Amino acid sequence: MAKRGDAAASRQVERVSGATVTLPALSQLVFGGIKLSMTKSLRPAPVVPEPLGRIGPLEVRLAATPREVKKAQKLRYKVFYEEMSAIPDMQAQLSRRDRDGFDKICDHLLVIDHDTRTGSGEAAIVGTYRLLRQEVAERHTGFYTANEFDIGALVSRHEQLNFLELGRSCVLKPYRTKRTVELLWHGIWSYVRSHNVDVMVGCASLEGTDPDALALPLSFLHHHARAPAEWSVSALAGRHVAMDRLGEAEIDMKAALKTLPPLIKGYLRLGAYIGDGAVVDRQFGTTDVLIILPVQSINERYVNHYGVDATRYAA
């Protein structure tokens, strides 16, 4: 597809002796059969989306270019493959990017630190979330979550509601602070309000692939956060791992909460439910649970905190 600036240039006209002559695109002028390309410095700059929020030097907004999406993929690789225990395939090893086919149809939420510059002089991307709207998923191959959980059954039961899938969340280690997480959630909340989202869903992970070693957190989630029938979703047959590995009376609540990753604790504080059954993801070295977060169930405290119309950290 031609760039907007090129298309505009190609429509420019020059009147010569009363005749109208269409000028060629400025970035591809042809003289004597030789095509001259406009230097990159003269090409129109990409339009950067409006910030969704800002705290000091940190800004949250959607990725504007394929280059920014690639940077988000590199960040995901650094966290999932280098810091954690995901196993890269050959493509990921060579590119040092975590990517799949869903990246092309998703929006990518970014946290950008304007006080930190990369080698190319650009502000550093330090956090990311991948967002997939239901209308987009239905035009393509569906939700990523459907590879592990029977999400289609849930969507069918609530066909009047609008779903959003959240995934591939990660933040660079030095930035795993309250304000970075708050900024990411402010961006998500702004996106939810902008697209009239009713329900958020997505996988959240416990590190490790041995369910017995994860008996305490899995059992806690099963007994204390399981979705009611209206919102219940099961892991796919053949991938379903039972979560009730301990009886409710056997659970040390304080110890269980300490074993939960911050992301899952954050979802629970917001008012999220957990689906039925977990799924072991051996490539990423994790055991995944399903998060279901109806907007109507979000704790009023957090709605008031971020603002009904996502104005708390508005840029």
Residue frames as qw, qx, qy, qz and C-alpha x, y, z in Angstrom:
[[0.000, 0.890, 0.456, 0.000, 0.00, 0.00, 0.00],
 [0.389, 0.552, -0.049, 0.736, 1.41, 3.45, -0.87],
 [0.327, -0.324, -0.485, 0.743, 2.29, 5.72, 1.98],
 [0.081, 0.844, 0.491, -0.201, -0.15, 8.53, 2.68],
 [0.134, -0.754, 0.183, 0.616, 2.45, 11.18, 1.93],
 [0.247, -0.127, 0.743, 0.609, 3.30, 9.53, -1.44],
 [0.196, 0.574, 0.778, 0.164, -0.36, 9.26, -2.38],
 [0.006, 0.884, 0.260, -0.389, -0.89, 12.92, -1.58],
 [0.198, -0.575, 0.432, 0.666, 2.16, 13.88, -3.63],
 [0.278, 0.111, 0.823, 0.484, 0.99, 11.83, -6.62],
 [0.161, 0.745, 0.648, 0.015, -2.27, 13.77, -6.67],
 [0.125, -0.701, 0.027, 0.702, -0.51, 17.13, -6.90],
 [0.600, 0.598, 0.448, 0.286, -1.04, 18.74, -10.30],
 [0.258, -0.458, 0.172, 0.833, 0.71, 21.45, -12.24],
 [0.511, 0.766, 0.355, -0.163, -1.03, 23.61, -14.83],
 [0.374, -0.326, 0.484, 0.721, 1.11, 24.11, -17.96],
 [0.129, 0.077, -0.506, -0.849, -0.32, 26.21, -20.81],
 [0.638, -0.039, -0.031, -0.769, -3.85, 25.53, -19.61],
 [0.772, 0.023, -0.614, -0.161, -3.33, 21.74, -19.46],
 [0.666, -0.591, 0.329, -0.316, -3.45, 19.73, -16.27],
 [0.623, 0.400, -0.663, 0.111, -0.44, 17.47, -15.78],
 [0.842, -0.526, -0.033, -0.115, -0.31, 14.92, -12.97],
 [0.080, 0.746, -0.633, 0.192, 3.02, 14.92, -11.18],
 [0.749, 0.016, -0.656, 0.089, 4.64, 11.61, -10.16],
 [0.718, -0.668, -0.184, 0.073, 4.96, 10.71, -6.50],
 [0.027, 0.924, -0.353, 0.146, 7.77, 12.81, -5.05],
 [0.623, -0.525, 0.579, 0.000, 9.44, 9.78, -3.52],
 [0.704, 0.069, 0.646, 0.286, 9.75, 8.06, -6.92],
 [0.333, 0.811, -0.120, -0.466, 10.56, 10.69, -9.53],
 [0.807, 0.143, 0.476, 0.318, 11.66, 9.25, -12.88],
 [0.172, 0.854, -0.250, -0.423, 14.09, 11.07, -15.16],
 [0.410, 0.586, -0.644, -0.272, 15.22, 9.47, -18.39],
 [0.850, 0.004, -0.507, -0.144, 14.13, 6.05, -17.19],
 [0.428, 0.142, -0.682, 0.576, 16.05, 6.38, -13.93],
 [0.522, -0.712, -0.405, -0.239, 13.94, 6.26, -10.78],
 [0.215, 0.393, -0.485, 0.751, 15.11, 8.51, -7.99],
 [0.537, -0.554, -0.635, 0.038, 13.89, 7.71, -4.50],
 [0.228, -0.840, 0.092, -0.483, 13.26, 10.32, -1.82],
 [0.322, 0.290, -0.739, 0.516, 15.70, 10.06, 1.04],
 [0.446, -0.464, -0.751, 0.149, 14.24, 8.74, 4.29],
 [0.230, -0.303, -0.358, 0.853, 14.82, 12.09, 5.99],
 [0.209, 0.059, -0.220, -0.951, 12.38, 13.76, 3.55],
 [0.362, -0.306, -0.816, -0.330, 9.63, 11.14, 3.79],
 [0.492, -0.571, -0.031, -0.657, 6.61, 11.93, 5.94],
 [0.040, -0.261, 0.841, -0.472, 6.99, 10.76, 9.54],
 [0.337, -0.348, -0.862, -0.147, 4.52, 8.10, 10.71],
 [0.421, -0.580, -0.050, -0.695, 1.52, 9.37, 12.62],
 [0.226, 0.087, -0.838, 0.489, 2.02, 8.54, 16.30],
 [0.412, -0.595, -0.651, -0.231, -1.17, 7.59, 18.20],
 [0.293, -0.734, 0.141, -0.596, -2.32, 9.83, 21.01],
 [0.164, 0.226, -0.838, 0.469, -0.88, 8.80, 24.39],
 [0.582, -0.476, -0.596, -0.281, -3.34, 6.87, 26.53],
 [0.617, -0.778, -0.115, 0.014, -1.63, 7.95, 29.72],
 [0.518, 0.551, -0.373, 0.538, 1.58, 9.27, 31.25],
 [0.660, -0.741, -0.063, 0.105, 3.37, 9.22, 34.61],
 [0.400, -0.715, 0.377, 0.431, 6.57, 11.28, 34.58],
 [0.089, 0.527, -0.656, -0.533, 8.81, 10.01, 31.75],
 [0.248, 0.092, 0.959, 0.099, 6.68, 6.89, 31.22],
 [0.494, 0.264, -0.131, -0.818, 4.03, 6.98, 28.50],
 [0.457, 0.152, 0.876, -0.014, 1.52, 4.33, 27.46],
 [0.512, 0.512, -0.132, -0.677, 0.15, 4.18, 23.92],
 [0.906, 0.266, 0.324, -0.049, -0.47, 1.79, 21.04],
 [0.536, -0.219, 0.536, 0.615, 2.34, 0.79, 18.68],
 [0.371, 0.735, 0.021, -0.567, 2.28, 3.00, 15.59],
 [0.474, 0.642, -0.523, -0.299, 4.58, 1.14, 13.17],
 [0.961, 0.073, -0.265, 0.006, 5.79, -2.37, 12.31],
 [0.432, 0.480, -0.532, 0.548, 9.16, -1.29, 13.75],
 [0.363, -0.445, 0.448, -0.685, 7.57, -0.66, 17.14],
 [0.939, -0.109, -0.007, -0.327, 5.83, -4.04, 17.02],
 [0.806, 0.309, -0.428, 0.267, 9.21, -5.66, 16.34],
 [0.087, 0.501, -0.547, 0.665, 10.64, -3.86, 19.36],
 [0.705, -0.317, 0.267, -0.575, 7.78, -5.23, 21.48],
 [0.971, 0.105, -0.204, -0.074, 8.57, -8.71, 20.15],
 [0.536, 0.442, -0.533, 0.483, 12.23, -8.26, 21.11],
 [0.308, -0.463, 0.468, -0.687, 11.17, -7.21, 24.60],
 [0.905, -0.140, 0.069, -0.395, 8.98, -10.32, 24.86],
 [0.852, 0.285, -0.403, 0.176, 11.91, -12.50, 23.75],
 [0.196, 0.519, -0.563, 0.612, 14.17, -10.95, 26.38],
 [0.523, -0.342, 0.437, -0.647, 11.65, -11.63, 29.16],
 [0.929, 0.005, 0.073, -0.363, 10.15, -14.97, 28.06],
 [0.919, 0.302, -0.218, 0.129, 13.22, -16.66, 26.58],
 [0.450, 0.513, -0.473, 0.557, 16.26, -15.07, 28.18],
 [0.257, -0.439, 0.498, -0.702, 14.96, -14.31, 31.66],
 [0.798, -0.096, 0.364, -0.471, 12.37, -17.06, 31.98],
 [0.467, -0.251, 0.837, 0.134, 12.40, -20.63, 30.65],
 [0.742, 0.551, 0.143, -0.355, 10.64, -20.51, 27.28],
 [0.638, -0.147, 0.627, 0.421, 12.24, -22.65, 24.57],
 [0.333, 0.668, -0.173, -0.643, 12.76, -20.76, 21.30],
 [0.855, 0.360, 0.355, 0.115, 12.36, -22.37, 17.91],
 [0.641, 0.046, 0.280, 0.713, 14.94, -21.70, 15.19],
 [0.157, 0.730, 0.332, 0.576, 13.08, -18.65, 13.87],
 [0.422, -0.895, -0.116, -0.084, 12.93, -17.08, 17.32],
 [0.748, -0.420, 0.142, 0.493, 16.61, -17.83, 17.97],
 [0.537, 0.268, 0.319, 0.734, 17.69, -16.19, 14.74],
 [0.010, 0.721, 0.283, 0.633, 15.47, -13.12, 15.01],
 [0.275, -0.108, -0.598, 0.745, 15.58, -12.87, 18.81],
 [0.395, -0.111, -0.017, -0.912, 11.91, -11.97, 18.69],
 [0.252, 0.248, 0.893, -0.277, 8.88, -13.67, 20.22],
 [0.394, 0.274, -0.212, -0.851, 6.31, -13.63, 17.41],
 [0.351, 0.238, 0.905, 0.033, 3.41, -15.54, 15.95],
 [0.101, 0.399, 0.655, 0.634, 0.63, -15.07, 13.42],
 [0.196, -0.796, -0.563, 0.104, -1.58, -13.24, 15.89],
 [0.359, -0.455, -0.036, 0.814, 0.82, -10.30, 16.09],
 [0.138, 0.138, 0.499, 0.844, -0.33, -9.07, 12.68],
 [0.259, -0.578, -0.594, -0.496, -3.96, -8.70, 13.72],
 [0.497, -0.631, -0.483, 0.348, -3.48, -7.44, 17.29],
 [0.007, 0.915, -0.109, 0.388, -3.01, -4.00, 18.73],
 [0.737, -0.035, -0.423, 0.527, 0.15, -3.71, 20.80],
 [0.338, -0.927, -0.079, -0.139, 0.09, -1.60, 23.95],
 [0.676, 0.297, -0.307, 0.601, 3.48, -0.11, 24.83],
 [0.434, -0.874, -0.069, 0.208, 5.00, 1.54, 27.88],
 [0.623, 0.565, -0.058, 0.538, 7.76, 3.90, 26.70],
 [0.546, -0.671, -0.123, 0.487, 10.44, 5.49, 28.88],
 [0.403, 0.878, 0.061, 0.251, 11.36, 8.86, 27.41],
 [0.303, -0.876, 0.374, -0.003, 14.31, 9.21, 29.80],
 [0.642, -0.303, 0.664, 0.235, 16.00, 6.07, 28.45],
 [0.531, 0.670, -0.284, -0.434, 17.32, 5.93, 24.89],
 [0.946, 0.085, 0.287, 0.123, 18.23, 2.94, 22.76],
 [0.586, -0.236, 0.409, 0.658, 21.35, 2.70, 20.61],
 [0.303, 0.483, 0.540, 0.619, 19.40, 4.31, 17.75],
 [0.047, 0.085, -0.142, 0.985, 18.45, 7.26, 19.94],
 [0.480, -0.407, -0.474, -0.616, 14.79, 6.28, 20.31],
 [0.500, -0.418, 0.430, -0.624, 12.88, 6.16, 23.59],
 [0.094, 0.171, -0.979, 0.053, 12.99, 2.65, 25.08],
 [0.733, -0.244, -0.335, -0.539, 9.99, 0.34, 25.09],
 [0.016, -0.361, 0.808, -0.466, 9.92, -1.21, 28.57],
 [0.405, 0.156, 0.797, -0.421, 6.52, -2.90, 28.76],
 [0.347, 0.099, -0.580, -0.730, 3.92, -4.36, 26.42],
 [0.519, 0.213, 0.725, -0.400, 0.52, -6.06, 26.24],
 [0.046, -0.018, -0.758, -0.651, -1.13, -7.63, 23.21],
 [0.422, 0.318, 0.457, -0.715, -4.80, -6.79, 22.60],
 [0.035, -0.079, -0.842, -0.532, -7.18, -8.68, 20.30],
 [0.474, 0.137, 0.220, -0.842, -10.73, -7.45, 19.82],
 [0.595, 0.212, 0.755, -0.176, -13.52, -9.94, 19.15],
 [0.606, 0.718, 0.125, -0.318, -14.54, -8.36, 15.85],
 [0.237, 0.729, -0.612, -0.194, -10.95, -8.70, 14.58],
 [0.346, -0.257, 0.899, -0.074, -10.55, -12.26, 15.88],
 [0.659, 0.374, 0.594, -0.269, -13.76, -13.36, 14.16],
 [0.559, 0.766, -0.148, -0.280, -12.52, -12.03, 10.81],
 [0.267, 0.636, -0.724, -0.011, -9.36, -14.11, 11.10],
 [0.574, 0.098, -0.813, 0.030, -8.50, -17.26, 13.05],
 [0.671, -0.613, -0.400, -0.119, -10.22, -16.56, 16.36],
 [0.374, -0.861, 0.280, -0.203, -8.66, -15.94, 19.76],
 [0.345, 0.513, -0.753, 0.227, -5.20, -17.19, 20.74],
 [0.426, -0.288, 0.656, -0.553, -6.73, -18.42, 24.01],
 [0.881, 0.146, 0.012, -0.449, -8.85, -20.93, 22.06],
 [0.590, 0.430, -0.681, 0.059, -5.69, -23.05, 21.66],
 [0.179, 0.170, -0.831, 0.499, -5.94, -23.91, 25.37],
 [0.216, 0.259, 0.688, -0.643, -9.47, -23.12, 26.58],
 [0.160, 0.504, 0.797, 0.291, -13.00, -23.54, 25.20],
 [0.035, -0.310, -0.144, 0.939, -13.43, -19.80, 24.86],
 [0.208, -0.135, -0.606, -0.756, -15.91, -20.20, 22.01],
 [0.340, -0.498, -0.798, -0.006, -18.51, -21.66, 24.37],
 [0.230, -0.520, -0.397, 0.720, -18.23, -18.60, 26.62],
 [0.042, 0.186, -0.278, -0.941, -18.56, -16.17, 23.72],
 [0.268, -0.276, -0.769, -0.510, -21.61, -18.06, 22.40],
 [0.312, -0.558, -0.722, 0.266, -23.31, -17.87, 25.80],
 [0.133, -0.727, -0.210, 0.640, -22.82, -14.11, 25.83],
 [0.503, 0.372, 0.506, 0.593, -23.27, -13.28, 22.17],
 [0.024, 0.933, 0.297, 0.204, -24.62, -9.81, 23.06],
 [0.466, -0.825, 0.140, 0.288, -21.35, -8.88, 24.77],
 [0.541, 0.783, -0.271, 0.144, -18.10, -7.59, 23.28],
 [0.885, -0.381, 0.072, 0.256, -14.93, -9.52, 24.21],
 [0.260, 0.864, -0.417, 0.111, -11.29, -8.43, 24.32],
 [0.950, -0.112, -0.149, 0.249, -8.37, -10.84, 24.65],
 [0.153, -0.908, 0.385, -0.064, -5.32, -9.77, 26.67],
 [0.979, -0.031, 0.048, 0.195, -2.02, -11.57, 26.22],
 [0.726, 0.338, -0.103, 0.590, 1.78, -11.55, 25.97],
 [0.275, -0.943, 0.010, -0.186, 2.12, -9.22, 28.92],
 [0.815, -0.134, -0.172, 0.537, 5.67, -8.43, 30.01],
 [0.089, -0.985, 0.092, -0.116, 7.70, -5.65, 31.58],
 [0.563, 0.489, -0.497, 0.443, 11.49, -5.27, 31.79],
 [0.659, -0.337, -0.574, 0.350, 12.73, -6.26, 35.24],
 [0.282, -0.059, -0.294, 0.911, 13.88, -2.77, 36.41],
 [0.278, -0.173, -0.167, -0.930, 10.42, -1.42, 35.56],
 [0.487, -0.376, -0.775, -0.144, 8.33, -3.95, 37.50],
 [0.078, -0.076, -0.476, 0.873, 7.02, -1.26, 39.78],
 [0.192, 0.573, 0.685, -0.406, 3.60, -0.08, 40.83],
 [0.241, 0.666, -0.013, -0.706, 3.57, 2.90, 38.49],
 [0.118, 0.278, -0.774, -0.556, 4.50, 0.85, 35.41],
 [0.024, 0.296, 0.955, 0.016, 1.75, -1.68, 36.14],
 [0.168, 0.646, 0.478, -0.571, -0.72, 1.13, 36.86],
 [0.191, 0.548, -0.325, -0.747, 0.16, 2.79, 33.57],
 [0.073, 0.032, -0.919, -0.386, -0.36, -0.46, 31.63],
 [0.041, 0.483, 0.856, -0.183, -3.74, -0.91, 33.27],
 [0.166, 0.643, 0.162, -0.730, -4.65, 2.70, 32.60],
 [0.169, 0.350, -0.619, -0.682, -3.90, 2.05, 28.92],
 [0.060, -0.195, -0.966, -0.160, -6.01, -1.11, 28.90],
 [0.085, 0.585, 0.652, -0.474, -8.88, 0.66, 30.67],
 [0.188, 0.568, -0.145, -0.788, -8.74, 3.52, 28.16],
 [0.163, 0.158, -0.823, -0.521, -8.80, 0.96, 25.30],
 [0.007, 0.352, 0.926, -0.135, -11.71, -0.90, 26.92],
 [0.169, 0.646, 0.405, -0.625, -13.75, 2.30, 27.20],
 [0.164, 0.494, -0.402, -0.753, -12.86, 3.41, 23.67],
 [0.291, 0.113, -0.834, -0.454, -13.97, 0.10, 22.09],
 [0.705, -0.206, 0.048, -0.677, -16.98, -0.57, 24.33],
 [0.453, 0.169, -0.872, 0.077, -15.52, -3.82, 25.66],
 [0.724, -0.463, -0.059, -0.507, -17.72, -5.83, 28.05],
 [0.927, -0.337, 0.166, 0.019, -15.46, -8.76, 28.95],
 [0.208, 0.753, -0.624, -0.016, -11.70, -9.29, 29.06],
 [0.981, -0.132, 0.138, -0.025, -10.21, -12.78, 28.78],
 [0.438, 0.725, -0.522, 0.105, -6.72, -14.21, 28.49],
 [0.895, -0.111, -0.368, 0.227, -4.19, -16.70, 29.76],
 [0.212, -0.846, 0.405, -0.274, -2.08, -15.99, 32.83],
 [0.801, 0.257, -0.524, 0.133, 0.88, -18.17, 33.73],
 [0.692, -0.662, 0.286, -0.027, 2.46, -19.84, 36.72],
 [0.303, 0.688, -0.656, -0.070, 6.13, -20.60, 36.11],
 [0.300, -0.273, 0.905, -0.132, 6.82, -24.33, 35.88],
 [0.595, 0.125, -0.557, -0.565, 5.31, -27.36, 34.13],
 [0.325, -0.085, -0.920, 0.204, 4.78, -29.71, 37.09],
 [0.450, -0.565, -0.291, -0.627, 1.20, -29.23, 38.37],
 [0.758, -0.458, -0.435, 0.163, 2.00, -31.10, 41.58],
 [0.504, -0.068, -0.221, 0.832, 4.76, -28.62, 42.37],
 [0.105, -0.226, -0.097, -0.964, 2.16, -25.87, 41.80],
 [0.317, -0.451, -0.834, -0.030, -0.50, -27.59, 43.92],
 [0.194, -0.491, -0.485, 0.697, -0.80, -24.71, 46.40],
 [0.132, 0.315, -0.109, -0.934, -1.47, -21.81, 43.98],
 [0.295, -0.100, -0.750, -0.584, -3.60, -23.95, 41.65],
 [0.301, -0.444, -0.832, 0.140, -5.74, -25.22, 44.52],
 [0.071, -0.443, -0.334, 0.829, -6.11, -21.71, 45.94],
 [0.218, 0.179, -0.360, -0.889, -7.35, -20.41, 42.58],
 [0.324, -0.220, -0.857, -0.335, -9.72, -23.36, 42.20],
 [0.312, -0.499, -0.758, 0.282, -11.32, -22.98, 45.61],
 [0.175, -0.636, -0.331, 0.675, -11.29, -19.20, 45.99],
 [0.102, 0.514, -0.226, -0.821, -11.44, -17.64, 42.52],
 [0.259, 0.180, 0.883, 0.347, -13.25, -20.16, 40.31],
 [0.242, -0.037, -0.298, -0.923, -15.73, -18.59, 37.88],
 [0.549, 0.210, 0.576, -0.568, -19.45, -18.99, 38.62],
 [0.591, 0.310, 0.734, 0.129, -21.47, -21.05, 36.12],
 [0.384, 0.875, 0.203, -0.212, -22.37, -17.97, 34.07],
 [0.199, 0.886, -0.401, -0.124, -18.70, -17.32, 33.31],
 [0.734, -0.346, 0.577, 0.094, -17.25, -20.82, 33.59],
 [0.639, 0.641, -0.382, -0.189, -14.86, -21.99, 30.86],
 [0.900, -0.286, 0.315, 0.093, -13.01, -25.31, 30.77],
 [0.133, -0.587, 0.683, 0.414, -9.58, -26.14, 29.45],
 [0.675, 0.344, -0.456, -0.467, -9.72, -28.13, 26.22],
 [0.961, -0.143, 0.200, -0.126, -10.22, -31.87, 26.51],
 [0.888, 0.276, -0.079, 0.359, -6.84, -33.56, 26.38],
 [0.365, 0.504, -0.280, 0.731, -5.10, -30.51, 27.82],
 [0.525, -0.703, -0.066, -0.475, -7.15, -30.12, 31.01],
 [0.458, 0.145, -0.701, 0.527, -5.11, -30.34, 34.22],
 [0.503, -0.701, -0.501, -0.064, -7.10, -30.56, 37.47],
 [0.112, 0.641, -0.271, 0.709, -6.49, -27.59, 39.77],
 [0.671, -0.585, 0.112, -0.442, -8.07, -28.96, 42.96],
 [0.666, 0.299, -0.643, 0.231, -4.92, -30.81, 43.97],
 [0.169, 0.015, -0.716, 0.677, -5.41, -29.92, 47.63],
 [0.216, -0.678, -0.702, -0.033, -8.60, -29.79, 49.64],
 [0.036, -0.829, -0.092, -0.551, -9.81, -26.33, 50.64],
 [0.669, -0.741, 0.007, -0.056, -9.02, -27.03, 54.32],
 [0.859, -0.134, 0.088, 0.486, -5.41, -27.91, 53.43],
 [0.442, 0.657, 0.102, 0.602, -4.63, -24.52, 51.92],
 [0.429, -0.510, -0.216, 0.713, -2.45, -22.07, 53.81],
 [0.298, 0.890, 0.343, 0.044, -3.99, -18.84, 52.51],
 [0.164, -0.917, 0.235, 0.279, -1.04, -16.60, 53.33],
 [0.494, -0.338, 0.682, 0.420, 1.47, -18.97, 51.76],
 [0.536, 0.492, 0.647, 0.226, -0.75, -19.46, 48.69],
 [0.203, 0.963, 0.153, -0.089, -0.99, -15.73, 48.04],
 [0.299, -0.758, 0.449, 0.366, 2.80, -15.43, 48.22],
 [0.544, -0.059, 0.743, 0.385, 3.17, -18.05, 45.46],
 [0.485, 0.733, 0.476, 0.015, 0.88, -16.22, 43.02],
 [0.467, 0.193, 0.227, 0.833, 2.57, -14.12, 40.31],
 [0.002, 0.363, 0.222, -0.905, 1.89, -10.36, 40.63],
 [0.261, 0.004, -0.516, -0.816, -0.10, -10.38, 37.37],
 [0.410, -0.362, -0.816, -0.187, -2.59, -12.98, 38.64],
 [0.256, -0.463, -0.581, 0.619, -2.91, -11.20, 42.01],
 [0.062, 0.214, -0.090, -0.971, -3.60, -7.98, 40.11],
 [0.356, -0.181, -0.678, -0.617, -6.36, -9.62, 38.08],
 [0.397, -0.436, -0.793, 0.154, -7.94, -11.03, 41.25],
 [0.146, -0.384, -0.358, 0.839, -7.88, -7.62, 42.94],
 [0.200, 0.068, -0.334, -0.919, -9.70, -6.18, 39.94],
 [0.671, 0.123, 0.371, -0.631, -12.45, -8.79, 40.29],
 [0.503, 0.365, -0.674, -0.399, -11.42, -11.47, 37.78],
 [0.910, -0.128, 0.288, -0.270, -12.52, -15.11, 37.80],
 [0.110, -0.472, 0.844, 0.230, -10.44, -18.19, 36.99],
 [0.736, 0.182, -0.420, -0.499, -11.55, -20.84, 34.50],
 [0.901, -0.243, 0.297, -0.200, -11.91, -24.57, 35.15],
 [0.931, 0.076, 0.197, 0.298, -8.66, -26.47, 34.74],
 [0.155, -0.805, 0.382, 0.427, -5.12, -25.42, 33.87],
 [0.856, 0.512, -0.001, 0.067, -3.02, -26.14, 30.76],
 [0.644, -0.498, 0.333, 0.476, 0.69, -26.97, 30.68],
 [0.533, 0.841, -0.087, -0.025, 2.57, -24.96, 28.05],
 [0.865, -0.254, 0.170, 0.397, 5.91, -26.73, 27.62],
 [0.550, 0.571, 0.099, 0.601, 7.30, -24.29, 25.06],
 [0.060, -0.790, 0.110, -0.601, 6.98, -21.40, 27.52],
 [0.421, 0.087, -0.741, 0.516, 7.74, -23.51, 30.58],
 [0.286, -0.148, 0.320, -0.891, 4.50, -22.48, 32.28],
 [0.012, -0.414, -0.908, 0.054, 1.18, -23.74, 33.57],
 [0.104, -0.185, -0.207, -0.955, -1.60, -21.49, 32.31],
 [0.099, 0.505, 0.768, -0.381, -4.93, -20.55, 33.85],
 [0.108, 0.553, 0.521, 0.641, -7.74, -18.65, 32.18],
 [0.049, -0.283, -0.357, 0.889, -8.65, -15.16, 33.36],
 [0.005, -0.622, -0.654, -0.431, -12.24, -13.96, 32.86],
 [0.178, -0.319, -0.334, 0.869, -12.88, -10.33, 33.77],
 [0.088, 0.738, 0.596, 0.303, -16.35, -8.92, 33.02],
 [0.155, 0.409, -0.079, 0.896, -16.24, -5.12, 33.10],
 [0.536, -0.603, -0.206, -0.554, -19.34, -5.11, 35.29],
 [0.861, -0.403, -0.278, 0.140, -17.42, -7.15, 37.90],
 [0.502, 0.385, -0.297, 0.716, -14.46, -4.79, 38.18],
 [0.427, -0.515, -0.513, 0.538, -14.04, -3.58, 41.73],
 [0.069, 0.936, 0.300, 0.171, -15.57, -0.10, 41.98],
 [0.492, -0.757, 0.134, 0.409, -12.49, 1.05, 43.83],
 [0.532, -0.147, 0.510, 0.659, -10.38, 0.56, 40.68],
 [0.269, 0.693, 0.529, 0.410, -12.94, 2.15, 38.37],
 [0.194, -0.970, -0.143, 0.045, -12.85, 5.23, 40.60],
 [0.596, -0.544, 0.285, 0.517, -9.05, 5.07, 40.78],
 [0.444, 0.040, 0.560, 0.698, -8.51, 5.14, 37.00],
 [0.277, 0.349, -0.012, -0.895, -11.59, 7.22, 36.29],
 [0.685, 0.400, 0.547, -0.267, -14.77, 6.02, 34.59],
 [0.651, 0.758, 0.037, -0.036, -13.43, 7.50, 31.34],
 [0.856, 0.009, 0.027, 0.516, -9.75, 6.65, 32.01],
 [0.166, 0.913, 0.006, 0.373, -8.72, 10.19, 32.94],
 [0.681, -0.703, 0.029, 0.204, -6.45, 9.64, 35.97],
 [0.560, -0.419, 0.400, 0.593, -3.19, 9.48, 34.01],
 [0.568, 0.745, 0.328, 0.120, -4.43, 11.14, 30.83],
 [0.592, -0.055, 0.149, 0.790, -1.55, 12.75, 28.96]]
